[in-house]
């Protein structure tokens, strides 16, 4: 069951990095 925990941590890390980049950099992709 350790694999599931690693996958969750990995996914959360990617999400945090993604949101950090999105909020810091100007929005290049705009949804109309």
N, C-alpha and C positions, 0 to 999 in steps of 0.2 A: 504493500500500500504506500510505500515511500515514493514510488514513481508518480502517483497522483498528486502528492504534496508538491513535488518538484515542478510538475506541470502547472499547478495553480500559481505557485510563486513566480514561475517564468512568465506566465500570461499576465499576472498583475504587474510585473516589472515592465513588460512591454507597454501595457496600457498607461502606466504612470509616465514613462518616457514619451509616449505618443502625445498625451495631453500636455505635458510640459513643453514640447516643441510647438504644439498648436497654439498654446496660450502665449508663448514668448514671441514666436515669429508671426509676422503679419499673415492673415488668412489668404493663402493663394488660391485655394479651392472654395468657390462660393456656390452655394446651392440656391437656385432661384425657384 
